[in-house]
Amino acid sequence: MTTVHEIEKLLHDYRAWLKDNTTLREVNGDWVEITTPYLDRRNDALQIYARAENGGYVLTDHSYTIHDLEASGCNGFEVRMNNEAIEVHASAENFPARKHNLIQAILSRLSRAFFLKT
């Protein structure tokens, strides 16, 4: 039987994994490049950019998403279809990465559907 405590620990591990796999780099003195562990269809890390503007921040992908979606579809992120549902199998050790891949696959499909409808 799975307990809430077990899942809380696994989620804690996921947050630590996400933090450890995100990097920041200054670009052109104005922008900060945020490299994430999220992968594109070529298994390259996704990057977004941030800069201060009018007391807030601008966050952008510098048109990467639109260009990539126009060029092709989405990666499977190591997930499988099972009776019209997507699933991934995980151990306690690889739970953070597998959970991440599943969520990324879901987001990928949702964003592709959104961009193709607009």
KAKAUR-V620127 format. One record per residue. N is the residue number from 1. OMEGA is omega in radians with two decimals (NA if undefined). Layout:
# KAKAUR-V620127
N & OMEGA
N & OMEGA
This chain:
# KAKAUR-V620127
1 & 3.12
2 & 3.13
3 & 3.09
4 & -3.14
5 & 3.12
6 & -3.12
7 & 3.08
8 & 3.12
9 & 3.13
10 & 3.09
11 & 3.04
12 & 3.09
13 & 3.12
14 & 3.12
15 & 3.10
16 & 3.12
17 & 3.13
18 & 3.12
19 & -3.12
20 & -3.07
21 & 3.05
22 & -3.14
23 & 3.13
24 & 3.11
25 & 3.08
26 & -3.13
27 & 3.08
28 & 3.09
29 & -3.07
30 & -3.06
31 & 2.97
32 & 3.09
33 & 3.12
34 & 3.11
35 & -3.04
36 & 3.04
37 & 3.08
38 & -3.04
39 & 3.02
40 & -3.06
41 & 3.09
42 & -3.12
43 & 3.00
44 & 3.13
45 & 3.09
46 & 3.13
47 & 2.99
48 & -3.05
49 & -3.12
50 & 3.00
51 & 3.13
52 & 3.10
53 & 3.06
54 & 3.11
55 & 3.12
56 & -3.11
57 & 2.98
58 & 3.04
59 & -3.10
60 & 2.99
61 & -3.10
62 & 3.06
63 & -3.10
64 & -3.04
65 & -3.12
66 & -3.14
67 & -3.13
68 & 3.12
69 & 3.09
70 & -3.08
71 & -3.05
72 & 3.14
73 & -3.04
74 & 3.10
75 & 3.11
76 & 3.10
77 & 3.11
78 & 3.07
79 & -3.12
80 & 3.00
81 & 3.11
82 & -3.13
83 & 3.10
84 & 3.04
85 & 3.03
86 & -3.12
87 & 3.07
88 & 3.12
89 & -3.05
90 & 2.95
91 & 3.09
92 & -3.09
93 & -3.09
94 & 3.13
95 & -3.13
96 & -3.11
97 & -3.13
98 & 3.08
99 & 3.12
100 & 3.14
101 & 3.13
102 & 3.13
103 & 3.13
104 & 3.10
105 & 3.11
106 & -3.14
107 & 3.14
108 & 3.14
109 & -3.14
110 & -3.12
111 & 3.12
112 & 3.11
113 & -3.14
114 & -3.09
115 & -3.13
116 & 3.13
117 & -3.09
118 & NA
